């Protein structure tokens, strides 16, 4: 008997990272669906997000793609295995998988040890996360329009 449904959003990371998470979820009897970047339709992402209890993000550093923001808008609590270094033209910089983030969205960990250690705490607090509220207040068209207007008024 599987406990809860999980949506894994996988993008640009080593397949070993994905396999560790899948093995971990299997060992805990969690059912899951993996969506790999570039191999799904937007409607599938939204439908699965609405049917899932939580999401796991396994991504590299980025500017924050639309997929993660769609998951937030569906109010899916997110457990992020963060990636904190960005490489560009031979240089390495600090970065994150989710630059637009707050603790309201879920929980972020930096390595697999932290992933295992903090998973139960994340699951016990699922009802306390509200990523849709963060998306509305920070990422929505209205919120961005207000920020733009304020920046012009305070220029």
N, C-alpha and C positions, 0 to 999 in steps of 0.2 A: 504494500500500500504506500503510494507516494504521498508525502506530506503536503507540499505546496508547489504551485507552478512558478517557475522562474524563467525570465527571458534574459539570455546572455547576448549582449551586443559586443561583437568581436570585430576589431579593426586594426590592421597593420602590426599586430604583435606576433611574437614567436608562437608557433602552434603549441609548443610545450606549455606555455602559460595557459592557453585554453584547455589543454588536456588535464593539467593539474586541477583546474576549477571543475571540469566535468567529473573527474575522479572523486573529488571532494564531495560534490553534490550527490553523486551516486552512492558514496559511502554513507551519506546521511539520508538516503531515500527521498531526495527531492527530484521532482520531474522538472525538465527544462527543455527549452527550445533555443537553438543557437541561430542568431541572425548575423551573417558575415557581411561586412560592408561591401557594397557593390553587387550583392547577390540576393537582393530582396526588393519588393515593391513597397512604397510608402504605406499603402493601405494594409499590407501584411504587418508592418512594424506597429502601426496604430492598433490594429485588431489584437495582435498578440500582447501589446502593452496593456490593453484594457482587460484582457483575460488573465494576466499574470498578477501574482501577489507582490513581486519585487523584481528588480532588474540588476544584473551584474554587468559592469562596463569593464572591458579589457581592451584598452586603446593606448595608442602612443600619444605624445604631446600634439596638440592642435589648437586651432583658434576656436574650437567648439563647433562641431558639425551640427547640422540640422537634425540628424537622427537623435542625438542625445537631448536636444531641446524638445523634440516631439515626445520623447519618453517623459520628460519633466511635465509637459503640458497635459499628458494623460494621467498625471499624478501618481506615477509609478515610483515608489521609493527605490533609490539607486545605491548599490554597493559598488564602489569604484576602486578597482586595483589600479592605482594611479601610476603614471609614468612621468618622471620628473626631469628628464633631460631631453633637450631638443638639439638636433644636429642640423646644421645648415652650412653648406659649402666648406666643409672641413672644420667648422667651429662648433663647439658645444656650449649650449646655454641652459639655464634653468627653465623648466616649463612644467606643464601639467596636462592631464587628459581632459580636465574640466575647468577651464579658466573662469567660467560663470557658474558660481557654486556657493552654497551656504549649507550649514548643518541641517537646515530645514529640508534639504533635498535627499539626504541619506547620510551615508558614512563613506569616507575615503580612507584607503590604506595604501601604504607605499611598497609593500613586498608581500610575498606569499605567507611568510610567518605571521605577519599582522592580519592577513586575510583569514587564516585559520583561527587565530586568537580572538578576533573581534566579530566573527560571523554571528555567533549566538546573541551577542548584545544587539547587533543590527536587527536580527529577526525578532527579538523581544520588543523592539521599539518601532516596528513597522507602522503602527497606528499613529505614532507621533510625528511622522514625516509628512510634509505637504509641499512637494516640489512644484505643483501647479500654482500655488500661491507665489512662490519665488519667481516662476516664469512670468506670471501676470505682472508682478511688481517691478521686475528688472528687465525681462527680455521681450515683453510684448511691444507691439507697434506703438501703443499709447505711451508706455513708459519710455521708450527710446525717443519718441517725438517730444515728450516733456523735457528729457535731458538735453536734446538738441536745442530746443527753444530756450532753456535756461542758460546754455552755454553762449548763445547769441546775446541774450539780455545782459549777461555778466561779463561780456567781452570788453 
